[in-house]
Amino acid sequence: MPYDETVSNLGLDEYKYHFIDEEKPFFQAQRGLNEQVVRQISENKGEPEWMLDFRLKALEIYNQKPMPTWGADLRGLDETMDQIYFYIRPQEKIGRSWNDVPENIKRTFERLGIPEAEQKVLAGVGAQYESEMVYHSLKKEWTEKGIIFESIEDGLRLYPELFREHFSTVIPPADNKFAALNSAVWSGGSFVYIPKGVKIDTPLQAYFRVNQEQMGQFERTLIIVEDGADAQYIEGCTAPVYSTNSFHSGVIEIIVKDNARFRYVTIQNWSNNMYNLVTQRALVHEHGHMEWLDGNLGSKLTMKYPSCYLVGEGAHGEVLSIAYAGDGQHQDTGGKVVHAAPHTTSQIISKSISKGTGRSSYRGLAKVYDGATRAKSNVACDALLLNETSRTDTFPYIEIDDNTASVGHEASVSKIGDEQLFYLMSRGMSEDEASAMIVRGFIEPISKELPLEYAVELNRLIELEMEGSVG
Amino acid sequence: MADVSSAPRIDLSKAKKKAAQPSNGAAAAAPEGVNEHINRAAVEAVAAQDEPWLRALRLSAWKVYEDTPLPTRKLEEWRYTDVSKLALDRVRLADGLARPATVPAGARALLEGKEAAGTVLQVDGSLVDVRLDEELRQRGVILMDLAEAAREHPDLVREHLATKALPPAAGKFAALNAALWTAGVFVYVPRGVRLEKPIRVARWISEPGVVVFPRTLVIADEGSHLAYVDEFASPDFDEPAVSIGGVEVFAADEADVQYVSLQLWGRGVRHLSAQRTFAERGSNLDSLVVNLGASVARVDLAARLEGPGSRSDMLGLCFGQDGQHFDHNTRQDHVADHATSDLLYKGALYDRAHSVFRGIIKVFPGAQRTDAYQTNRNLLLSTEAGAESLPNLEIQADDVKCSHGATVGQLDEEELFYLMSRGMTHRDAERLVIFGFFNDVLERLPLPGVVEELRAEIERRIH
């Protein structure tokens, strides 16, 4: 391993995705949000009546709900919301091969390495540009096994009954203000169906790109994993850096049925002018197994707490969360596990690093309902502070209504240990080199879980040096 | 030997009359949940004998109380306790400093046979007896009625009462206490004086339907030492009674202070207490908060590590039965560098009892070399018991060691099995494990007499 890196050249601070493509969208709604925008979105998508009704009801709920004040500072958001475009349709049709995708958009994804990764290691790829999926494709072998991997719009169009049966059952619009917003203006995202017993050994991937300045992206993903199936899904996100703020608010609903396994990986690397407020939740049935692997490196402010609702006996939920907050960033992340059935188990592991004026907050919930006998949950959070101006918080909620539950939470905060530094420096490393090595070691328990070998562009997010021990 | 026969009587009858016929807009616009007996006229009546500065303090606190909305469950700090449980609308003001004709036997028994450097007995919001070791008095130790201290030692009291530690702005109930406290206790230990025995204060409510406002101000001057034990007790009531307390404890440089709050109220009582400890350079300021009694108990305790090198050991213990509800809200405010705080709160719950622990370690910018720890452990002894635990950290300095841990679980089957394999019955094994669970807290308290009393109380409560 080369020893010439420092904390600053771990690559976390350098944003490599600042490139802007000149483009002319097929359709662009006016700025701001009102009923007309919602109707335009629905009309553009040629949706059934029930979906338009659903959107309009959600808009009402959104307008009624106050801005949450319990978490990060959202005061700048109102202004942003008036300025952004809630819907931009970049092209008329969705591509099934990269050749169908307009040249300039294709170029963007080529620069992100997506087509290359698809050929090598992915089972299927979806790519979203502004408000719509511009490309969606699944390898033939998986199509033959009955797997559905479509844009969410095509999911609604092609599988109306399956779609309607599950849509919004995990995260109803009234769940929170931003789930209501997404329910009103959702556009893009994936519809995934893994049939009973099908095990897919390479991941499905969706890539989200915002190109336009002052853009709001509201993708919606619905994933149904049937009994005994096994799959994994990766999402990545980037945007160019503008001086004004953009907004991303996704809703991800996952249903993991009996004995199924599913892993959802997010590598969020939005530019530092992005508000990123996402609701992700999985409903896990009997002996199902759900894992969230949530990496938050970018954005101005992220509020995101992937959740597992363990509703079937013996269900298991896991959240592995890593957050990096550089100058001016606030990562308010964590995870929630709700035990609503006997013998359910869960684990949340969170690691955060705050650098410069960065602030990382862990916020999480471990809840055991009465009757969820013998539930077990363990939460561990570690925070590393790199500078005097860095800040970290831990806000865990533990709510236990069953006495047979066993729930534990632990957290620690530290700076890079003098003794560790001294040891490494006595072996001839500079202080910066030694710090970098300690940082890598700190996040290793989670980074080793990252399926890096699958997604080429992830390598560009966290430099390979950081993964020295894995690479 | 001091008595408080000189304590002035306060006539509350006028206040009650005024309350019955609200004449001004403010009373008509009173926020919900406010009791008709609790009004500005009542504050004026309580303040009648006060110096002007203290009267002004009470009235400004009353203004804060009026301007502060009643907390609702929408507030994070009140998320798990509904204010309506406090039954504030079902009590009248206890008659301030009107001394009861006879002191109930239960109240008398509270201080009997207990080792103490000084004692205070308070019944229904009135001081009935204050005693202090004569030698200590001669060495400058003060133990007296707080209102009297405000007249005799105005500088000391004015500097510390409801200012930097527990100002009215701390919250609606802190403001209410600052406006309406009666029969407060004032303790001052001069520089370098060390009390070998604790100061014991006992507070008794003899009948339901009243609200009392106990207030405590403890000042330990440089290098001094004292332990102060506040005990709350009453018979069991079918109807509610309410105690809304305020406590401020100051440890000057290098002082060593233990503050203990023993809440042993009977059923029916609602206990609200805001407690603040303020530790200056190199001082040691420990606290133990015990909640065994009452129907609903809510304790807000904030320890401020104000001076470099200060230390606070913060212990808590609650043991609930039937429908008891305990809510602990703690803060460890690290303002100064090189300070240490270590919190351990443990709760065991039978029946439908419920406990809430919300604690926060806050490390302010510049408080380098902070060591701050926080541990909350809960034992659920029945299927209907419930516990919430929210151990929070907010860290704004980088050279710190902070950690917290929280657990909720049941009795360890392996421990029980081990004891039973040694011939113990299941019941005895369970008692022993519960006892051991609390012992971790008790063994950290350097007050053997108090620890023995607590052991007996816990033993009495183990099913």
Interface residues (C-beta under 8 A of the other chain):
Chain A: W70 V368 D370 A383 L385 L386 N387 E388 T389 S390 R391 T392 D393 T394 F395 P396 Y397 I398 E399 I400 D401 D402 N403 T404 A405 S406 V407 G408 H409 E410 A411 S412 V413 S414 K415
Chain B: E76 P365 Q368 N378 L380 L381 S382 T383 E384 A385 G386 A387 E388 S389 L390 P391 N392 L393 E394 I395 Q396 A397 D398 D399 V400 K401 C402 S403 H404 G405 A406 T407 V408 G409 Q410
